[in-house]
């Protein structure tokens, strides 16, 4: 009976460790994305490069958020482009087709 208790305790610790690692990874991704948006806003980075060759940490990022990070791009302009291209604001960078990436990169670069 004690062996089961010990095994259960180990299982709980492993699950806790996994959750903590997942939280740390998620926080790193959020931090990188936040820095990317600042860099785009300040002109140190280009939307073009990130749309055409997205690093793993932005594949699940909403394209809408990436485009809004650009200077002089607000909700109205972004919405006009997204409606015109028939792209949902909730679409992620990883879900874009090559054609969509190319068109967005031209518009927002």
C-alpha positions in Angstrom: 0.0 0.0 0.0 2.8 2.4 0.7 4.3 1.7 -2.7 1.1 3.0 -4.3 1.2 6.1 -2.1 4.8 6.8 -3.1 4.0 6.3 -6.8 1.1 8.6 -6.6 3.2 11.3 -4.9 5.8 10.9 -7.7 3.1 11.3 -10.3 1.9 14.5 -8.7 5.4 15.9 -8.6 6.0 15.0 -12.3 2.7 16.7 -13.3 3.5 19.7 -11.2 7.0 19.9 -12.8 5.5 19.6 -16.3 3.0 22.4 -15.6 5.8 24.6 -14.3 8.0 23.9 -17.4 5.0 24.7 -19.7 4.4 28.0 -17.8 8.0 28.9 -18.2 8.0 28.2 -21.9 4.8 30.1 -22.4 6.2 33.1 -20.5 9.3 33.0 -22.7 7.2 33.0 -25.8 5.1 35.9 -24.5 8.2 37.9 -23.6 9.7 37.3 -27.1 6.5 38.3 -28.8 6.2 41.5 -26.7 9.8 42.4 -27.6 9.1 41.7 -31.2 6.1 44.0 -31.2 8.2 46.8 -29.6 11.0 46.2 -32.2 8.5 46.4 -35.1 6.9 49.5 -33.6 10.3 51.2 -33.3 11.5 50.2 -36.7 14.2 47.8 -35.6 12.5 44.8 -37.2 10.3 44.3 -40.2 6.9 42.6 -40.5 8.1 41.3 -43.9 10.8 39.0 -42.6 8.6 37.6 -39.8 5.8 36.8 -42.2 8.0 35.2 -44.8 10.2 33.2 -42.5 8.4 33.0 -39.1 10.3 31.7 -36.1 8.5 29.0 -34.1 7.6 31.3 -31.3 5.3 33.4 -33.5 3.6 30.5 -35.4 0.7 30.6 -33.0 0.6 34.4 -32.8 -2.4 36.1 -34.4 -1.5 37.9 -37.6 -3.7 40.7 -36.5 -1.5 41.4 -33.5 1.7 41.3 -35.7 0.3 43.8 -38.2 -1.0 46.2 -35.5 2.5 46.3 -34.1 3.6 48.3 -37.2 3.7 52.0 -37.0 0.8 53.8 -38.7 -1.3 50.6 -38.8 -4.4 50.8 -36.7 -7.5 48.7 -36.4 -9.3 50.5 -39.3 -6.5 50.0 -41.8 -5.8 46.5 -40.6 -9.5 45.6 -40.8 -9.8 47.0 -44.3 -6.9 44.8 -45.5 -8.1 41.7 -43.7 -11.6 42.0 -45.1 -10.3 42.7 -48.6 -8.1 39.6 -48.3 -10.7 37.5 -46.6 -8.5 36.7 -43.6 -10.0 36.3 -40.2 -8.4 38.5 -37.5 -8.0 35.3 -35.4 -5.9 33.6 -38.0 -2.4 32.7 -36.7 0.9 33.3 -38.6 1.3 29.6 -39.0 -2.1 29.2 -40.6 -1.4 31.6 -43.4 -0.9 30.4 -47.0 2.2 31.4 -48.9 0.1 33.8 -51.0 -1.4 35.4 -47.9 2.0 35.8 -46.4 3.4 37.5 -49.5 0.4 39.8 -49.9 0.4 40.8 -46.2 4.2 41.3 -46.2 3.9 43.7 -49.2 1.1 45.7 -47.6 2.6 45.9 -44.1 6.3 46.3 -44.9 
